[in-house]
Each structure stands twice: as structure tokens, then as C-alpha cells.
């Protein structure tokens, strides 16, 4: 970009592009932007393709190592994504936003900068990341349906029948995903944001309370999952549009534009607590299972 052959865009960066406050001052739009960015962190508690990896860990020793690797890897991903965004904005200018290239900034940047062979290798990373997430989501969906829904209904179902039920769910999800991609008019970022918000708001509070609150019961979990999902979807439809271009934000003093996972998550958390306290305690067997898990954790800590 600093070479003689590069033609810089007419307008590259907004007035407050490098400011942590999107409008340059601590007003409503800046606060909403910061909260929406931080809200993405809440989604990790409810992501099936992330939680399923923790469920497969054999001991707490591996858990500690996984925490370090996971946090370091996530930090690196977010840092590199930020750098790619900043460089792409400088390389493409307003074209990045006006032509809707925000979701494909990495592709345009790589194709414009690197030789064809190296560009192909770098672009294959996109396919690898998509496959990594997709197969985990499909596996989690298939297992959840066949084990938690189909098997309780068909108690005498054979293993082969359950296997085919899981395969049917995978095929059905693939068809729905294809139709969304074909007929939808949203960007990749919008779709990812909606899915991330719905999962995080629905399952996040339930997962956290299940791990740390012995009193938490079935009724609270169900009501929390349903309320979090409904509030997340409702907020997204009503006023939850993300601020893609903070330079042009006009959200001073309003909550319009706040990422929907924030109200969804905290409403779900509140509903979980209230419904649990208003209903009966969980069975003694559940409490004993909780105590047993706590003792195992304390014993591993002592070792």
C-alpha cells in the first residue's frame, strides 16, 4: 500500500476510526457500540460446537490446558481479524462498505495482494473454518435430536433406527441451510451474529447456572431457554441492527442497535432464577450428582 503502484482510495478512514468510541465522544451511539462488541463474549457459554469439546474432556487437568489454549487461540483470532479489517479498509476504502464487501474483505484483500498460488492456499482457510464449525454443529444437532428427542419418544428404537434418525436431521438441516443461503438477503456477518446471539441467549445462562447453582431445576432451565431465545429474536427484529459503519451512526441516546444477545442473555438469566425459586427443588438424585461432581473437582485440585 505504500508502494508507487498503489492507488489509495479517495476516502479511507473516518474521523474517529481509531477511537475506541465510535463517535469520538461518550454518547449513546458509542456506548451501544462498545456494549455490542463486548456482548459477543456472552455467546461462548451457549455454543454447542464449543461446549461439546469440553464435554469430551477426561479430567480437569486437561480442562486447564484447554482453557489456556482456547483463550490464547481466541485472542489471536480476534486480533488477526481486527488487523485484516483495518488493512482491508485502507486497501479498499469506502468500497468495502458501499458495495457490501464487508463479509468478503479477506477474499478481496488476498486476491489483490498475493500471487495466485499463495492466494489459493490462504483462501482455503475459509473453507477449512467453515467445515470445522459446520461439522461440529451438525454432529451436536444430530446427537441432540436422536438422543434427547427421538429416543425418549421411541423407547424401543434400535441403534440402527436412532442412527438413521440422526442422519435424517443432518440432511434436513443441510437443506434448510441451503435455502437460507440461496434465498436470504443478509450478509454472512448478519447470519453469524443472529445465530451466535440466539444460541448464547438461549443456552448460556442455563449452562452457567447448571455448573454453579445446586438449586437450579428443570423448570427454570426450560423457561430460561425459551425466554432467552424469544427475547433475542424479538429484539433483533425490532431494534437490534448492528452498527456496521460507526462513522455514520445516528443512535445518540437510544438502545436501537444494541446486539440482541445482551437483553436476551440477561432476561434468560433472570427468568431462570425466578422460575427456579418459585418451583420445587430438584430431585435428591440430581443434588447428589452435583455434589459428587464438586467433590471430584476438589479432589483433582488437591492432587
DOGUMAR-442743 format. One line per 4 residues: number of its first residue (from 1); for each residue x, y, z of C-alpha. Coordinates in nm, 4 decimals. Layout:
% residues N
NUM) X,Y,Z ~ ...;
//
This chain:
% residues 303
1) 0.0000,0.0000,0.0000 ~ 0.2974,0.2301,0.0456 ~ 0.4360,0.1400,-0.2985 ~ 0.4227,0.3676,-0.6025;
5) 0.1817,0.1407,-0.7890 ~ -0.0929,0.1522,-0.5263 ~ -0.3754,0.3991,-0.5841 ~ -0.5202,0.4959,-0.2473;
9) -0.8998,0.5284,-0.2216 ~ -1.0384,0.8820,-0.2084 ~ -1.1725,0.8337,0.1436 ~ -1.0137,0.5620,0.3521;
13) -1.0841,0.6155,0.7200 ~ -1.3497,0.8044,0.9096 ~ -1.2764,1.0844,1.1527 ~ -1.2934,0.8566,1.4593;
17) -1.1826,0.5283,1.3019 ~ -0.9060,0.4574,1.5554 ~ -1.1035,0.5891,1.8524 ~ -1.2440,0.3340,2.0975;
21) -1.5597,0.5490,2.0998 ~ -1.7155,0.5259,1.7530 ~ -1.8460,0.8820,1.7529 ~ -1.5450,1.0352,1.9294;
25) -1.7391,1.1085,2.2483 ~ -1.9121,0.9146,2.5242 ~ -2.2653,0.9347,2.3848 ~ -2.5399,0.6800,2.3328;
29) -2.4119,0.5512,1.9996 ~ -2.0598,0.4960,2.1333 ~ -2.1865,0.3132,2.4421 ~ -2.4126,0.0900,2.2317;
33) -2.1230,0.0053,2.0011 ~ -1.8928,-0.0880,2.2919 ~ -2.1597,-0.2950,2.4683 ~ -2.2491,-0.4736,2.1448;
37) -1.8853,-0.5647,2.0901 ~ -1.8457,-0.6942,2.4449 ~ -2.1748,-0.8831,2.4155 ~ -2.0201,-1.1255,2.1686;
41) -1.8298,-1.2759,2.4605 ~ -2.1567,-1.3978,2.6152 ~ -2.2170,-1.6235,2.3174 ~ -1.9349,-1.8625,2.4057;
45) -2.1323,-2.0011,2.7018 ~ -2.4064,-2.1364,2.4761 ~ -2.2303,-2.2570,2.1619 ~ -2.2930,-2.6326,2.1095;
49) -1.9852,-2.6839,1.8906 ~ -1.7693,-2.5310,2.1662 ~ -1.9390,-2.6980,2.4640 ~ -1.9230,-3.0423,2.3052;
53) -1.5438,-3.0246,2.3191 ~ -1.5475,-2.9547,2.6924 ~ -1.7898,-3.2432,2.7440 ~ -1.5372,-3.4828,2.5900;
57) -1.2517,-3.3840,2.8242 ~ -1.1445,-3.6688,3.0523 ~ -1.0082,-3.4773,3.3527 ~ -0.9731,-3.1315,3.4995;
61) -0.6014,-3.1365,3.4182 ~ -0.6916,-3.1360,3.0500 ~ -0.9521,-2.8677,3.1203 ~ -0.6878,-2.6277,3.2491;
65) -0.4749,-2.6866,2.9416 ~ -0.7792,-2.6409,2.7190 ~ -0.8574,-2.3101,2.8889 ~ -0.5115,-2.1756,2.8128;
69) -0.5130,-2.2983,2.4521 ~ -0.8698,-2.1805,2.3925 ~ -0.8183,-1.8314,2.5325 ~ -0.4861,-1.7853,2.3506;
73) -0.6333,-1.9080,2.0224 ~ -0.9443,-1.6897,2.0552 ~ -0.7323,-1.3849,2.1377 ~ -0.5167,-1.4471,1.8306;
77) -0.8200,-1.4927,1.6056 ~ -0.9812,-1.1690,1.7231 ~ -0.6536,-0.9792,1.6926 ~ -0.5861,-1.1060,1.3396;
81) -0.9466,-1.0416,1.2326 ~ -0.9149,-0.6840,1.3567 ~ -0.5896,-0.6346,1.1664 ~ -0.7424,-0.7775,0.8469;
85) -1.0371,-0.5390,0.8834 ~ -0.8166,-0.2335,0.9351 ~ -0.5888,-0.3205,0.6418 ~ -0.8838,-0.4046,0.4148;
89) -1.0483,-0.0705,0.4932 ~ -0.7286,0.1084,0.3990 ~ -0.6861,-0.1023,0.0845 ~ -1.0460,-0.0845,-0.0414;
93) -1.1699,0.2374,0.1196 ~ -1.5426,0.3118,0.1191 ~ -1.5892,0.0442,-0.1476 ~ -1.5678,-0.2068,0.1360;
97) -1.8961,-0.0778,0.2788 ~ -2.0772,0.0758,-0.0184 ~ -2.0515,-0.2415,-0.2295 ~ -2.1285,-0.4796,0.0574;
101) -1.7819,-0.6360,0.0655 ~ -1.7505,-0.6355,0.4430 ~ -1.8162,-1.0111,0.4593 ~ -1.5624,-1.0849,0.1854;
105) -1.2931,-0.8348,0.2809 ~ -1.0369,-1.1111,0.3414 ~ -1.1062,-1.2619,-0.0030 ~ -1.0687,-0.9311,-0.1882;
109) -0.7586,-0.8422,0.0101 ~ -0.5857,-1.1753,-0.0527 ~ -0.6713,-1.1821,-0.4231 ~ -0.5451,-0.8276,-0.4692;
113) -0.2165,-0.8653,-0.2793 ~ -0.0833,-1.2209,-0.3122 ~ 0.0186,-1.4347,-0.6134 ~ -0.2435,-1.6842,-0.7329;
117) -0.0880,-1.9958,-0.5758 ~ -0.0375,-1.8373,-0.2341 ~ -0.3802,-1.6718,-0.2531 ~ -0.5383,-2.0128,-0.3139;
121) -0.3709,-2.1570,-0.0053 ~ -0.4832,-1.8645,0.2088 ~ -0.8384,-1.8744,0.0747 ~ -0.8621,-2.2447,0.1565;
125) -0.8544,-2.1365,0.5225 ~ -1.2074,-2.0013,0.4787 ~ -1.3348,-2.3409,0.3640 ~ -1.1473,-2.5136,0.6467;
129) -1.3005,-2.2834,0.9087 ~ -1.6487,-2.3293,0.7620 ~ -1.6138,-2.7081,0.7618 ~ -1.4789,-2.7123,1.1178;
133) -1.7796,-2.5235,1.2518 ~ -2.0373,-2.6905,1.0284 ~ -1.9431,-3.0490,1.1139 ~ -1.9470,-2.9716,1.4873;
137) -2.2882,-2.8038,1.4632 ~ -2.4291,-3.0907,1.2579 ~ -2.2905,-3.3515,1.4972 ~ -2.4312,-3.1696,1.8003;
141) -2.7719,-3.1269,1.6333 ~ -2.7865,-3.4906,1.5240 ~ -2.6894,-3.6210,1.8687 ~ -2.9304,-3.3882,2.0486;
145) -3.2254,-3.4895,1.8311 ~ -3.1612,-3.8638,1.8271 ~ -3.0722,-3.8941,2.1992 ~ -3.2898,-3.6267,2.3627;
149) -3.5993,-3.6188,2.1408 ~ -3.6332,-3.9286,1.9239 ~ -3.5140,-4.1916,2.1704 ~ -3.7469,-4.0850,2.4576;
153) -4.0409,-4.0995,2.2122 ~ -3.9343,-4.4270,2.0530 ~ -3.8061,-4.6042,2.3638 ~ -3.7740,-4.9397,2.1879;
157) -3.5909,-4.7996,1.8864 ~ -3.2829,-4.9915,1.7803 ~ -2.9397,-4.8348,1.7462 ~ -2.9718,-4.8511,1.3692;
161) -3.3035,-4.6664,1.3771 ~ -3.1585,-4.3950,1.6002 ~ -2.8614,-4.3660,1.3658 ~ -3.0911,-4.3108,1.0662;
165) -3.2928,-4.0548,1.2639 ~ -2.9726,-3.8594,1.3234 ~ -2.8818,-3.8822,0.9552 ~ -3.2245,-3.7508,0.8579;
169) -3.1770,-3.4491,1.0845 ~ -2.8387,-3.3754,0.9275 ~ -2.9911,-3.3923,0.5783 ~ -3.2837,-3.1719,0.6822;
173) -3.0532,-2.9075,0.8358 ~ -2.8408,-2.9067,0.5206 ~ -3.1473,-2.8395,0.3038 ~ -3.2641,-2.5570,0.5321;
177) -2.9148,-2.4058,0.5347 ~ -2.9029,-2.4194,0.1555 ~ -3.2374,-2.2406,0.1270 ~ -3.1257,-1.9707,0.3727;
181) -2.8071,-1.9133,0.1728 ~ -2.9921,-1.9153,-0.1605 ~ -3.2977,-1.7068,-0.0726 ~ -3.1654,-1.4863,0.2050;
185) -3.0511,-1.1296,0.1525 ~ -2.8461,-1.0938,0.4693 ~ -2.4691,-1.0776,0.4848 ~ -2.2616,-1.3583,0.6355;
189) -2.1898,-1.1353,0.9340 ~ -2.5624,-1.0795,0.9957 ~ -2.6379,-1.4532,0.9826 ~ -2.3482,-1.5402,1.2124;
193) -2.4491,-1.2638,1.4522 ~ -2.8096,-1.3850,1.4673 ~ -2.7093,-1.7482,1.5227 ~ -2.4467,-1.6551,1.7816;
197) -2.6952,-1.4374,1.9687 ~ -2.9742,-1.6964,1.9674 ~ -2.7515,-1.9787,2.0935 ~ -2.5828,-1.7636,2.3567;
201) -2.9032,-1.6084,2.4916 ~ -3.0929,-1.9382,2.4996 ~ -2.8342,-2.1778,2.6410 ~ -2.5669,-1.9588,2.8048;
205) -2.7423,-1.8791,3.1362 ~ -2.8693,-2.2373,3.1671 ~ -2.5190,-2.3811,3.1224 ~ -2.3663,-2.1421,3.3774;
209) -2.6348,-2.1971,3.6407 ~ -2.6189,-2.5745,3.5902 ~ -2.2491,-2.5668,3.6720 ~ -2.2555,-2.3328,3.9716;
213) -2.6027,-2.3401,4.1318 ~ -2.7164,-2.6557,4.3098 ~ -3.0751,-2.5268,4.3469 ~ -3.1229,-2.4804,3.9697;
217) -3.4023,-2.7042,3.8395 ~ -3.5629,-2.8327,3.5196 ~ -3.8466,-2.5774,3.5098 ~ -3.6024,-2.2877,3.5416;
221) -3.3846,-2.4281,3.2638 ~ -3.6736,-2.4732,3.0173 ~ -3.8232,-2.1302,3.0869 ~ -3.4804,-1.9658,3.0637;
225) -3.4014,-2.1288,2.7293 ~ -3.7376,-2.0314,2.5783 ~ -3.7384,-1.6742,2.7132 ~ -3.3787,-1.6079,2.6086;
229) -3.4448,-1.7275,2.2556 ~ -3.7695,-1.5304,2.2174 ~ -3.6250,-1.2063,2.3570 ~ -3.3162,-1.2412,2.1363;
233) -3.5235,-1.2924,1.8206 ~ -3.7730,-1.0210,1.9165 ~ -3.5011,-0.7653,1.9875 ~ -3.3221,-0.8477,1.6619;
237) -3.6416,-0.7948,1.4628 ~ -3.7449,-0.4795,1.6472 ~ -3.4313,-0.2762,1.7065 ~ -3.1213,-0.4950,1.7182;
241) -2.9471,-0.3971,1.3959 ~ -2.5710,-0.3970,1.4490 ~ -2.3761,-0.0803,1.3713 ~ -2.1653,-0.1915,1.0752;
245) -2.0392,0.1591,0.9991 ~ -1.9857,0.3510,1.3255 ~ -1.8768,0.6636,1.1342 ~ -2.2345,0.7108,1.0191;
249) -2.4080,0.6083,1.3416 ~ -2.7133,0.8109,1.4374 ~ -2.8034,0.6260,1.7544 ~ -2.7398,0.9001,2.0083;
253) -2.9171,0.8311,2.3344 ~ -3.1081,0.5192,2.2207 ~ -3.0775,0.1447,2.2629 ~ -3.1516,0.0819,1.8970;
257) -2.8605,-0.1127,1.7518 ~ -2.7730,-0.2952,2.0758 ~ -2.6697,-0.6522,1.9969 ~ -2.9664,-0.8745,2.0737;
261) -2.7695,-1.1259,2.2800 ~ -2.7367,-0.8754,2.5669 ~ -3.1076,-0.8338,2.6513 ~ -3.1740,-1.1979,2.5606;
265) -2.8983,-1.3303,2.7871 ~ -2.9902,-1.1278,3.0944 ~ -3.3647,-1.1838,3.0557 ~ -3.2965,-1.5570,3.0317;
269) -3.0752,-1.5405,3.3415 ~ -3.3443,-1.3546,3.5358 ~ -3.6169,-1.5961,3.4272 ~ -3.4015,-1.8962,3.5207;
273) -3.3510,-1.7644,3.8734 ~ -3.7107,-1.6504,3.9325 ~ -3.8747,-1.9674,3.7997 ~ -3.6318,-2.1891,3.9917;
277) -3.7030,-2.0114,4.3204 ~ -4.0780,-2.0314,4.2584 ~ -4.0783,-2.4041,4.1860 ~ -3.9736,-2.7179,4.3722;
281) -3.6131,-2.8113,4.4329 ~ -3.4536,-3.0645,4.2000 ~ -3.4657,-3.4331,4.2921 ~ -3.2265,-3.5634,4.5567;
285) -3.0556,-3.7701,4.2868 ~ -2.9713,-3.4530,4.0935 ~ -2.8333,-3.2810,4.4037 ~ -2.6185,-3.5857,4.4826;
289) -2.4840,-3.5826,4.1275 ~ -2.3966,-3.2141,4.1667 ~ -2.2196,-3.2767,4.4997 ~ -2.0312,-3.5718,4.3525;
293) -1.9056,-3.3589,4.0636 ~ -1.7940,-3.0866,4.3052 ~ -1.6065,-3.3388,4.5212 ~ -1.4292,-3.4852,4.2170;
297) -1.3208,-3.1362,4.1156 ~ -1.1919,-3.0554,4.4645 ~ -1.0007,-3.3842,4.4793 ~ -0.8312,-3.3152,4.1457;
301) -0.7429,-2.9651,4.2690 ~ -0.5861,-3.1182,4.5794 ~ -0.3766,-3.3532,4.3683;
//
